[in-house]
Amino acid sequence: MAPNSRAIIFALLALALSPATDSSERAIAAEESAVADDAVEARPAATEAELKYWLENMVRYHGFSIEETAAATGLSSNDVKQKLKALRIKPESQKNRESLLGLPWPSGRHPRIGFLDGAILPQRETKVSVFTPWGDHDYVVVDVPEAIWSNLGLTYLAHTHIPTVFDKQGKTIEKLEWNRHGDGTLDIERVLPNGIRFGAVVRPKKDHVQMELWLKNGTPELLTDLRVQNCVMLKSASGFNAQTNDNKQAEGPYALARSADGNRWIITAWEPLHRAWYNERCPCLHSDPKFPDCKPGETVHLNGWLSFYEGNDIDSELQRIDQLRNLADN
């Protein structure tokens, strides 16, 4: 990492950890640190076709500002304006789509409101924006996986915070991108320096999103205690992004967030479940699963769910989801 990048990271840590005099100053500090943070992780497009894709992703779907788009692409604000004009790209409402939409999270806008010191340089290759049915540019960011632990220690982390076992060894991992398919499916596969291979699949459907994680043990030793942290970040979902846990609950494998008006819900689940919890600072939901112990050469799997519900009978909705998930498993 370049010296200037280190200086920016340390400055962000100091900013995030320093006391603010009031809530407005905290909000300004968080927003400024988010933009500066993502600017370090700008990913210039390799081709004009890729640039067009990412500009549409950022502006048409996510509703990014010129500054956020510049931070994500590495272009100047003037260049962004010219490209958007030439390509005739402008924001378009995503409300009331016929089926759910999931897109690679493009960077440029930090997916958290708070606890930014715990997610510096977020990697976009683990994150998917799933758009809610209710807002023009409302979405949650699913981090799948955010982290993987094992008997080796912290084996993978999708941002800079706690050192992984490979950070401690001075080993780096390459930057990747989601593979995008015509039916809306996204998938990715990564090989870690010790031969562990893992991947994710995200399949948006009409009214829910199916998710899968898999891990193959490419080491000569048994892998145990394979705990996974999967995060659903709520910053960009209007009505769900208050920094409180009063609107969140856990029911079995389900972690849920209720809207401020009380009749809309965001629902996620993973199995086999390790624990369900939530963080008011981000704010976010977690249904964190655990892989079975994995012998050398073997592959293990996890299954996940994300959906949105509008109504007053959340218990019946969870029962309905249980039935759908059971049918999918059989």
Sequence and secondary structure as in RCSB ss.txt:
>XXXX:A:sequence
MAPNSRAIIFALLALALSPATDSSERAIAAEESAVADDAVEARPAATEAELKYWLENMVRYHGFSIEETAAATGL
SSNDVKQKLKALRIKPESQKNRESLLGLPWPSGRHPRIGFLDGAILPQRETKVSVFTPWGDHDYVVVDVPEAIWS
NLGLTYLAHTHIPTVFDKQGKTIEKLEWNRHGDGTLDIERVLPNGIRFGAVVRPKKDHVQMELWLKNGTPELLTD
LRVQNCVMLKSASGFNAQTNDNKQAEGPYALARSADGNRWIITAWEPLHRAWYNERCPCLHSDPKFPDCKPGETV
HLNGWLSFYEGNDIDSELQRIDQLRNLADN
>XXXX:A:secstr
  HHHHHHHHHHHHHHHS  SSHHHHHHHHHHHHHHHHHHT    SSHHHHHHHHIIIIIIT   HHHHHHHH  
 HHHHHHHHHHHT      TT SS  EEE  SSS S SS GGGSBS  GGGEEEEE SSSSS EEEEEEEEEEEE
TTEEEEESSBSS  HHHHTT        EE TTS EEEEEE TTS EEEEEEEE SSEEEEEEEEE  SSS B  
EEEEEEEE TTSTTT  S STTEEEETTEEEEE TTSSEEEEEEEESEEEEEEETTTTEEEEEEEE  B TT EE
EEEEEEEEEESS HHHHHHHHHHHHHHHH 
